[in-house]
Amino acid sequence: SVDTEIGELRRHFLNARTAQDYRGVGLDCVAVTEALSRQVYEPTRHLREGEEEPSVDKTKQRLDRFVDDAVPGSDNAALRKLARSVIEYAQHVKHSETPTRREAGIAADAVIQLANLLRRLEEEA
């Protein structure tokens, strides 16, 4: 489903021409992050005792936990910050009243990079 969402994101960006289209690209970026959270977040691994499973729309929380568990420690703080920043930027473009092609393109490139990063983190170290 992640690859399907990325395919749609690319197609929509290619055809986008207006601020509304670019906001739609932001929405596609968020859809990619939600697909990623469904793919990588496993309650049996990532849920702490006493916590309730965050819903899929809580992508930042779910992906934060995945990344925290995959690359713990202070040496990996920048990597964790990168993942959080991508999610925040995608949300920014989605909610912007006048997003530009540049902003939408950066958000699209960033979530595709995030997908690749999370795939890499799923590999055994």
C-alpha positions in Angstrom: 0.0 0.0 0.0 3.0 2.3 0.6 4.1 1.9 -3.0 0.6 2.5 -4.3 0.3 5.8 -2.3 3.7 6.9 -3.5 2.6 6.2 -7.1 -0.5 8.3 -6.6 1.6 11.1 -5.0 3.9 11.2 -8.0 1.0 11.2 -10.5 -0.8 14.0 -8.6 2.3 16.1 -8.3 3.1 15.7 -12.0 -0.4 17.0 -12.9 -0.6 19.7 -10.2 -0.9 23.3 -11.3 -2.8 25.2 -8.7 -2.5 25.9 -5.0 -5.4 23.5 -4.4 -3.6 20.8 -6.4 -0.5 21.4 -4.3 -2.5 21.2 -1.1 -3.8 17.9 -2.5 -0.2 16.7 -2.9 0.2 17.6 0.8 -2.8 15.4 1.5 -1.1 12.6 -0.6 2.1 13.0 1.5 0.0 12.5 4.7 -1.6 9.4 3.1 2.0 8.0 2.5 2.9 8.6 6.1 -0.3 6.9 7.2 0.4 3.9 5.0 4.0 3.8 6.4 2.6 3.9 10.0 0.3 1.0 9.2 3.2 -0.9 7.7 5.9 -0.5 10.3 4.1 0.1 13.6 3.4 -3.1 15.5 1.7 -2.8 18.8 3.3 -6.0 20.1 6.7 -4.4 19.6 6.2 -0.7 19.9 3.4 -0.3 22.5 4.7 0.3 26.0 3.0 -1.2 29.1 0.0 0.9 30.1 -0.3 2.7 26.7 -3.2 2.5 24.3 -2.5 1.9 20.6 -2.5 5.2 18.8 -4.8 5.4 15.8 -3.4 5.5 12.3 -4.1 9.2 12.1 -1.5 9.6 14.9 1.2 8.9 12.4 3.8 11.1 14.1 3.4 9.2 17.3 3.4 5.8 15.6 6.4 6.5 13.4 8.3 8.2 16.2 8.0 5.0 18.3 9.2 2.9 15.3 12.2 5.1 14.7 13.0 5.4 18.4 13.0 1.6 18.8 14.9 1.1 15.5 17.7 3.6 16.2 17.9 4.4 19.9 20.5 6.5 21.6 22.0 9.9 21.3 24.1 9.0 18.2 20.8 8.6 16.3 19.0 11.8 17.4 19.5 13.5 14.1 17.9 10.6 12.2 14.9 10.6 14.6 14.6 14.4 14.1 14.7 14.0 10.3 11.7 11.6 10.4 9.7 13.9 12.6 10.5 16.9 10.4 9.3 15.2 7.3 5.9 14.3 8.9 5.5 17.9 10.2 6.4 19.4 6.8 3.9 17.2 5.0 1.2 18.4 7.4 2.3 22.0 6.8 1.8 21.7 3.0 -1.5 19.9 3.5 -2.9 22.7 5.7 -1.3 25.6 3.8 -3.7 28.0 2.1 -1.3 28.8 -0.7 1.3 26.1 -1.1 3.6 26.4 -4.0 4.9 23.8 -6.4 8.3 24.0 -4.8 6.8 23.3 -1.3 4.6 20.4 -2.6 7.6 19.0 -4.4 9.8 19.2 -1.4 7.1 17.5 0.8 6.7 14.8 -1.8 10.5 14.1 -2.1 10.8 14.1 1.7 8.0 11.5 2.3 9.5 9.3 -0.4 12.9 9.6 1.3 11.1 8.8 4.6 9.6 5.6 3.1 13.1 4.6 1.9 14.6 5.4 5.3 12.0 3.3 7.1 12.5 0.4 4.8 16.2 0.6 5.6 15.5 0.6 9.3 13.4 -2.5 8.9 16.5 -4.4 7.7 18.5 -6.3 10.3 21.4 -4.2 11.6 
